[in-house]
Amino acid sequence: MLHKPKMILFDYGQTLIDEGKFDGVRGTEAVLQYATVNKYNLSASQVQEEADRINRETGRFDMARRHLIPVEIPNHMFTAYLYESLGISLPLTSEQIDKVFWDAAAPGTPTDGIEELLTYLHDNGIRTGVISNIAFTGKVVIDRINEMLPNNYFEFIIATSEYMYRKPNKRIFDLALEKAELQADEVWYVGDHYECDIEGARNAGMFPVWYQGALRTPGEDRDDVTIVKSWQEFRDKVVQPTLS
């Protein structure tokens, strides 16, 4: 029987926020509007083609391989190389590039019912936080979450861009436990990616929950993990029984 958790940690993308279909060309187009020099007069599509080639070389966004790569490549390193190697100058900080690109490429909306769930957890004395595998600068990630979920109660938001290690590496979960000053068996982790979120949390000693409510394709059924299709189901069938 599960016991009431002292803290629940959440993934970001397709867990807290539904980002829909990612459009890298649209994001790059938004960034290029600020270019003071575009030496080769490259279009957003041409720049994004080079970005895609670099991503393939490093495995950054290869869904079949990402969980095998333990270290995050921060976007400020990626974009500095990308634009400077193509002869493009931008009067923007790395944080500004991240925000301009991200806002255009993947606007995002809160997943259905997450705001009510976060209030419910807070009202029942359950602490919350975030661990996200993400290359965008930590401040940009924090600002986006706070803008989209202004009434959240997150004690911390860990962006892997700031801490080197990526889920499912145990080290990033251990960092969260240190920040929370809790033991692994006192913490749950909820996310949408089986290898990174579920296996990662389990290997760190946390209780994992697979949230499938915002998946683009149906998640598989598995007997080895608790699966929820909505935040209402998570509240009623997983959290509520631990409160009585």
LOROKE-603360 format. One record per residue (C-alpha): residue number from 1; residue in three letters; chain; x, y, z. Coordinates in nm, 3 decimals. Layout:
% LOROKE-603360
(site NUM, "Ala", "A", (X, Y, Z)) ...
% end
This chain:
% LOROKE-603360
(site 1, "Met", "A", (0.000, 0.000, 0.000)) (site 2, "Leu", "A", (0.126, 0.345, -0.091)) (site 3, "His", "A", (0.190, 0.603, 0.177)) (site 4, "Lys", "A", (0.126, 0.975, 0.141)) (site 5, "Pro", "A", (0.428, 1.130, -0.033)) (site 6, "Lys", "A", (0.605, 1.422, 0.127)) (site 7, "Met", "A", (0.680, 1.557, -0.220)) (site 8, "Ile", "A", (0.579, 1.495, -0.581)) (site 9, "Leu", "A", (0.819, 1.593, -0.859)) (site 10, "Phe", "A", (0.696, 1.657, -1.212)) (site 11, "Asp", "A", (0.843, 1.649, -1.560)) (site 12, "Tyr", "A", (0.782, 1.962, -1.770)) (site 13, "Gly", "A", (0.699, 1.887, -2.136)) (site 14, "Gln", "A", (0.379, 1.691, -2.204)) (site 15, "Thr", "A", (0.334, 1.662, -1.827)) (site 16, "Leu", "A", (0.291, 2.011, -1.685)) (site 17, "Ile", "A", (0.272, 2.182, -2.024)) (site 18, "Asp", "A", (0.139, 2.052, -2.354)) (site 19, "Glu", "A", (0.362, 2.198, -2.623)) (site 20, "Gly", "A", (0.183, 2.052, -2.921)) (site 21, "Lys", "A", (0.377, 2.010, -3.243)) (site 22, "Phe", "A", (0.729, 2.155, -3.235)) (site 23, "Asp", "A", (0.815, 2.383, -3.531)) (site 24, "Gly", "A", (1.187, 2.455, -3.542)) (site 25, "Val", "A", (1.168, 2.656, -3.862)) (site 26, "Arg", "A", (0.912, 2.891, -3.709)) (site 27, "Gly", "A", (1.138, 2.934, -3.404)) (site 28, "Thr", "A", (1.446, 3.002, -3.616)) (site 29, "Glu", "A", (1.251, 3.247, -3.829)) (site 30, "Ala", "A", (1.162, 3.444, -3.516)) (site 31, "Val", "A", (1.528, 3.454, -3.408)) (site 32, "Leu", "A", (1.654, 3.560, -3.752)) (site 33, "Gln", "A", (1.437, 3.871, -3.738)) (site 34, "Tyr", "A", (1.691, 4.007, -3.489)) (site 35, "Ala", "A", (1.999, 3.929, -3.700)) (site 36, "Thr", "A", (2.229, 4.224, -3.764)) (site 37, "Val", "A", (2.448, 4.017, -3.998)) (site 38, "Asn", "A", (2.342, 3.721, -4.213)) (site 39, "Lys", "A", (2.660, 3.679, -4.417)) (site 40, "Tyr", "A", (2.524, 3.413, -4.654)) (site 41, "Asn", "A", (2.164, 3.538, -4.657)) (site 42, "Leu", "A", (2.041, 3.209, -4.518)) (site 43, "Ser", "A", (1.672, 3.139, -4.472)) (site 44, "Ala", "A", (1.521, 2.999, -4.153)) (site 45, "Ser", "A", (1.479, 2.663, -4.327)) (site 46, "Gln", "A", (1.846, 2.653, -4.423)) (site 47, "Val", "A", (1.958, 2.740, -4.070)) (site 48, "Gln", "A", (1.725, 2.479, -3.925)) (site 49, "Glu", "A", (1.860, 2.218, -4.166)) (site 50, "Glu", "A", (2.207, 2.277, -4.022)) (site 51, "Ala", "A", (2.065, 2.267, -3.669)) (site 52, "Asp", "A", (1.904, 1.933, -3.749)) (site 53, "Arg", "A", (2.233, 1.797, -3.883)) (site 54, "Ile", "A", (2.414, 1.896, -3.562)) (site 55, "Asn", "A", (2.136, 1.746, -3.352)) (site 56, "Arg", "A", (2.162, 1.418, -3.541)) (site 57, "Glu", "A", (2.538, 1.410, -3.491)) (site 58, "Thr", "A", (2.506, 1.460, -3.116)) (site 59, "Gly", "A", (2.184, 1.261, -3.069)) (site 60, "Arg", "A", (2.027, 1.556, -2.887)) (site 61, "Phe", "A", (1.672, 1.503, -3.008)) (site 62, "Asp", "A", (1.679, 1.147, -3.133)) (site 63, "Met", "A", (1.391, 0.996, -2.937)) (site 64, "Ala", "A", (1.535, 0.647, -2.976)) (site 65, "Arg", "A", (1.872, 0.748, -2.831)) (site 66, "Arg", "A", (1.815, 1.044, -2.599)) (site 67, "His", "A", (1.771, 0.835, -2.286)) (site 68, "Leu", "A", (2.111, 0.678, -2.353)) (site 69, "Ile", "A", (2.289, 1.016, -2.340)) (site 70, "Pro", "A", (2.360, 1.105, -1.975)) (site 71, "Val", "A", (2.482, 1.463, -2.026)) (site 72, "Glu", "A", (2.286, 1.769, -2.141)) (site 73, "Ile", "A", (2.418, 1.999, -2.415)) (site 74, "Pro", "A", (2.291, 2.344, -2.312)) (site 75, "Asn", "A", (2.130, 2.556, -2.579)) (site 76, "His", "A", (2.366, 2.850, -2.520)) (site 77, "Met", "A", (2.652, 2.630, -2.645)) (site 78, "Phe", "A", (2.447, 2.494, -2.934)) (site 79, "Thr", "A", (2.313, 2.827, -3.060)) (site 80, "Ala", "A", (2.650, 3.002, -3.023)) (site 81, "Tyr", "A", (2.809, 2.745, -3.253)) (site 82, "Leu", "A", (2.512, 2.727, -3.491)) (site 83, "Tyr", "A", (2.474, 3.097, -3.564)) (site 84, "Glu", "A", (2.840, 3.198, -3.552)) (site 85, "Ser", "A", (2.944, 2.908, -3.777)) (site 86, "Leu", "A", (2.689, 3.027, -4.033)) (site 87, "Gly", "A", (2.807, 3.388, -4.025)) (site 88, "Ile", "A", (2.500, 3.516, -3.840)) (site 89, "Ser", "A", (2.529, 3.785, -3.569)) (site 90, "Leu", "A", (2.254, 3.837, -3.311)) (site 91, "Pro", "A", (2.235, 4.126, -3.060)) (site 92, "Leu", "A", (2.064, 3.892, -2.812)) (site 93, "Thr", "A", (2.177, 3.712, -2.499)) (site 94, "Ser", "A", (2.155, 3.333, -2.490)) (site 95, "Glu", "A", (1.849, 3.364, -2.268)) (site 96, "Gln", "A", (1.681, 3.597, -2.516)) (site 97, "Ile", "A", (1.757, 3.362, -2.806)) (site 98, "Asp", "A", (1.607, 3.073, -2.610)) (site 99, "Lys", "A", (1.290, 3.266, -2.527)) (site 100, "Val", "A", (1.235, 3.402, -2.878)) (site 101, "Phe", "A", (1.293, 3.062, -3.035)) (site 102, "Trp", "A", (1.089, 2.863, -2.781)) (site 103, "Asp", "A", (0.790, 3.097, -2.778)) (site 104, "Ala", "A", (0.762, 3.071, -3.156)) (site 105, "Ala", "A", (0.850, 2.702, -3.198)) (site 106, "Ala", "A", (0.641, 2.556, -2.915)) (site 107, "Pro", "A", (0.398, 2.799, -2.749)) (site 108, "Gly", "A", (0.245, 2.549, -2.507)) (site 109, "Thr", "A", (-0.056, 2.545, -2.272)) (site 110, "Pro", "A", (-0.103, 2.389, -1.927)) (site 111, "Thr", "A", (-0.220, 2.028, -1.939)) (site 112, "Asp", "A", (-0.587, 1.987, -1.856)) (site 113, "Gly", "A", (-0.644, 1.998, -1.481)) (site 114, "Ile", "A", (-0.285, 2.054, -1.370)) (site 115, "Glu", "A", (-0.355, 2.386, -1.199)) (site 116, "Glu", "A", (-0.632, 2.234, -0.989)) (site 117, "Leu", "A", (-0.411, 1.937, -0.904)) (site 118, "Leu", "A", (-0.124, 2.156, -0.784)) (site 119, "Thr", "A", (-0.362, 2.348, -0.558)) (site 120, "Tyr", "A", (-0.503, 2.021, -0.424)) (site 121, "Leu", "A", (-0.158, 1.887, -0.343)) (site 122, "His", "A", (-0.060, 2.209, -0.168)) (site 123, "Asp", "A", (-0.382, 2.211, 0.034)) (site 124, "Asn", "A", (-0.306, 1.856, 0.148)) (site 125, "Gly", "A", (0.047, 1.933, 0.257)) (site 126, "Ile", "A", (0.228, 1.767, -0.035)) (site 127, "Arg", "A", (0.530, 1.960, -0.158)) (site 128, "Thr", "A", (0.605, 1.988, -0.531)) (site 129, "Gly", "A", (0.899, 2.052, -0.763)) (site 130, "Val", "A", (1.014, 1.997, -1.123)) (site 131, "Ile", "A", (1.295, 1.808, -1.298)) (site 132, "Ser", "A", (1.306, 1.868, -1.673)) (site 133, "Asn", "A", (1.538, 1.729, -1.940)) (site 134, "Ile", "A", (1.571, 2.052, -2.130)) (site 135, "Ala", "A", (1.841, 2.245, -2.314)) (site 136, "Phe", "A", (1.690, 2.591, -2.270)) (site 137, "Thr", "A", (1.849, 2.817, -2.009)) (site 138, "Gly", "A", (1.723, 2.752, -1.657)) (site 139, "Lys", "A", (1.586, 3.103, -1.605)) (site 140, "Val", "A", (1.388, 3.082, -1.929)) (site 141, "Val", "A", (1.240, 2.749, -1.819)) (site 142, "Ile", "A", (1.150, 2.887, -1.475)) (site 143, "Asp", "A", (0.996, 3.201, -1.626)) (site 144, "Arg", "A", (0.787, 2.997, -1.872)) (site 145, "Ile", "A", (0.652, 2.766, -1.603)) (site 146, "Asn", "A", (0.571, 3.060, -1.375)) (site 147, "Glu", "A", (0.398, 3.243, -1.661)) (site 148, "Met", "A", (0.189, 2.942, -1.762)) (site 149, "Leu", "A", (0.125, 2.819, -1.408)) (site 150, "Pro", "A", (0.132, 3.143, -1.206)) (site 151, "Asn", "A", (-0.022, 2.984, -0.896)) (site 152, "Asn", "A", (0.219, 2.691, -0.870)) (site 153, "Tyr", "A", (0.388, 2.601, -0.543)) (site 154, "Phe", "A", (0.708, 2.452, -0.684)) (site 155, "Glu", "A", (0.993, 2.470, -0.436)) (site 156, "Phe", "A", (1.247, 2.433, -0.713)) (site 157, "Ile", "A", (1.261, 2.383, -1.090)) (site 158, "Ile", "A", (1.562, 2.184, -1.210)) (site 159, "Ala", "A", (1.653, 2.234, -1.576)) (site 160, "Thr", "A", (1.919, 1.987, -1.685)) (site 161, "Ser", "A", (2.082, 2.262, -1.892)) (site 162, "Glu", "A", (2.209, 2.401, -1.562)) (site 163, "Tyr", "A", (2.318, 2.077, -1.395)) (site 164, "Met", "A", (2.489, 1.871, -1.669)) (site 165, "Tyr", "A", (2.315, 1.539, -1.603)) (site 166, "Arg", "A", (1.995, 1.426, -1.776)) (site 167, "Lys", "A", (1.722, 1.185, -1.675)) (site 168, "Pro", "A", (1.731, 0.887, -1.645)) (site 169, "Asn", "A", (2.071, 0.941, -1.484)) (site 170, "Lys", "A", (2.030, 0.888, -1.110)) (site 171, "Arg", "A", (2.244, 1.191, -1.031)) (site 172, "Ile", "A", (1.978, 1.442, -1.139)) (site 173, "Phe", "A", (1.719, 1.275, -0.916)) (site 174, "Asp", "A", (1.970, 1.270, -0.628)) (site 175, "Leu", "A", (2.016, 1.645, -0.676)) (site 176, "Ala", "A", (1.642, 1.697, -0.630)) (site 177, "Leu", "A", (1.644, 1.486, -0.313)) (site 178, "Glu", "A", (1.928, 1.695, -0.174)) (site 179, "Lys", "A", (1.738, 2.016, -0.251)) (site 180, "Ala", "A", (1.423, 1.875, -0.089)) (site 181, "Glu", "A", (1.612, 1.725, 0.208)) (site 182, "Leu", "A", (1.410, 1.406, 0.166)) (site 183, "Gln", "A", (1.473, 1.037, 0.116)) (site 184, "Ala", "A", (1.383, 0.871, -0.215)) (site 185, "Asp", "A", (1.100, 0.664, -0.066)) (site 186, "Glu", "A", (0.929, 0.986, 0.048)) (site 187, "Val", "A", (0.906, 1.123, -0.308)) (site 188, "Trp", "A", (0.699, 1.043, -0.619)) (site 189, "Tyr", "A", (0.794, 1.134, -0.974)) (site 190, "Val", "A", (0.541, 1.193, -1.254)) (site 191, "Gly", "A", (0.633, 1.216, -1.621)) (site 192, "Asp", "A", (0.537, 1.118, -1.975)) (site 193, "His", "A", (0.855, 0.939, -2.094)) (site 194, "Tyr", "A", (0.898, 0.578, -1.988)) (site 195, "Glu", "A", (1.276, 0.546, -2.002)) (site 196, "Cys", "A", (1.368, 0.893, -1.876)) (site 197, "Asp", "A", (1.093, 0.949, -1.622)) (site 198, "Ile", "A", (0.966, 0.611, -1.509)) (site 199, "Glu", "A", (1.282, 0.403, -1.520)) (site 200, "Gly", "A", (1.489, 0.698, -1.404)) (site 201, "Ala", "A", (1.272, 0.766, -1.100)) (site 202, "Arg", "A", (1.246, 0.398, -1.015)) (site 203, "Asn", "A", (1.623, 0.353, -1.030)) (site 204, "Ala", "A", (1.658, 0.652, -0.798)) (site 205, "Gly", "A", (1.425, 0.485, -0.548)) (site 206, "Met", "A", (1.123, 0.709, -0.607)) (site 207, "Phe", "A", (0.769, 0.593, -0.681)) (site 208, "Pro", "A", (0.705, 0.661, -1.053)) (site 209, "Val", "A", (0.375, 0.750, -1.218)) (site 210, "Trp", "A", (0.340, 0.751, -1.597)) (site 211, "Tyr", "A", (0.119, 1.042, -1.706)) (site 212, "Gln", "A", (-0.016, 0.980, -2.055)) (site 213, "Gly", "A", (-0.277, 1.255, -2.076)) (site 214, "Ala", "A", (-0.083, 1.472, -2.323)) (site 215, "Leu", "A", (0.094, 1.209, -2.531)) (site 216, "Arg", "A", (0.067, 1.257, -2.908)) (site 217, "Thr", "A", (0.043, 0.881, -2.960)) (site 218, "Pro", "A", (-0.117, 0.638, -2.714)) (site 219, "Gly", "A", (0.118, 0.510, -2.446)) (site 220, "Glu", "A", (0.160, 0.139, -2.411)) (site 221, "Asp", "A", (-0.006, -0.052, -2.128)) (site 222, "Arg", "A", (0.240, -0.194, -1.877)) (site 223, "Asp", "A", (0.190, -0.392, -1.559)) (site 224, "Asp", "A", (0.508, -0.263, -1.396)) (site 225, "Val", "A", (0.404, 0.101, -1.351)) (site 226, "Thr", "A", (0.109, 0.311, -1.237)) (site 227, "Ile", "A", (-0.045, 0.476, -1.544)) (site 228, "Val", "A", (-0.285, 0.771, -1.540)) (site 229, "Lys", "A", (-0.462, 0.929, -1.836)) (site 230, "Ser", "A", (-0.568, 1.250, -1.659)) (site 231, "Trp", "A", (-0.487, 1.457, -1.353)) (site 232, "Gln", "A", (-0.832, 1.382, -1.214)) (site 233, "Glu", "A", (-0.749, 1.012, -1.229)) (site 234, "Phe", "A", (-0.414, 1.077, -1.063)) (site 235, "Arg", "A", (-0.583, 1.269, -0.784)) (site 236, "Asp", "A", (-0.872, 1.030, -0.725)) (site 237, "Lys", "A", (-0.708, 0.691, -0.777)) (site 238, "Val", "A", (-0.346, 0.746, -0.675)) (site 239, "Val", "A", (-0.314, 1.042, -0.436)) (site 240, "Gln", "A", (-0.650, 1.035, -0.254)) (site 241, "Pro", "A", (-0.617, 0.680, -0.115)) (site 242, "Thr", "A", (-0.291, 0.780, 0.060)) (site 243, "Leu", "A", (-0.460, 1.066, 0.246)) (site 244, "Ser", "A", (-0.711, 0.858, 0.441)) 
% end
